[in-house]
Amino acid sequence: MKKRLYTPKNEERIGGVCAAIANYFDVDPTIIRIIAIALLLFTNHFFTVLFIYFLLAIAIPEEDEVKKKNKHKKNTEINDKKDNFREDAF
């Protein structure tokens, strides 16, 4: 199955960006949050990091949207296979 980046509903804090990245790379969200805070506080790019974070919060889809889209895609593929089978039968 293809990996998807999405914000999980149960782990969301502020925007769910850190939880989404942590789930994608299969690590603990706390580690990603610590790295994000360290980038904010200890670099000279505070506003750049903050801007990128909020862009990602807007761009990353929610878990429900991704699951709904995948379910619809799977149903469409199954129906296409059924139609092809029916055409081949005749």
Buried (B, 14 or more C-beta within 10 A) or exposed (E): EEEBBBBBEEBBEEBBBBBBBBBBEEEEBEEBBEBBEEBBEEEEEEEEBEEBBEEBBEEBBBBEEBEEEEEEEEEEEEEEEEEEEEEEEE
